[in-house]
Amino acid sequence: MKRLTYLFVCSLAIGSIAACKQASKFHIINGIIYDATMNNITLITGKGDTVNISTMDANRDKVCGVLLEDSVEVVCIKENIGGKEILKAAELIIIKK
């Protein structure tokens, strides 16, 4: 009976852990730098969309300085702040200067 109870508890714990696994929150956006300030960058994507991405809280080792018209790949996270969806940069890779 102890084995059965132990097996049941372990199965329940493993099932709970597997159910809590969330989908990746990271999004990858490719584009050309249209505008850059100290706290954000604005990209024009391949589809012609203009996307503003915050770099305010980014790790400076992973989000380096960029110049206008650089081609970049940005790994970002969507956050809801005050009912608005904000994109925050987690990593920035310069593809072409």
BELMOVEN-V36736 format. One record per helix or strand of 3 or more residues. SS is the DSSP state (alpha for helix, beta for strand). FROM is the first residue (numbers start at 1). LEN is the number of residues. Records with the same first field share a line. If there is no record, write none. Layout:
SS=FROM-LEN ; FROM-LEN
This chain:
alpha=2-18
beta=26-11 ; 40-6 ; 50-5 ; 71-11 ; 84-13
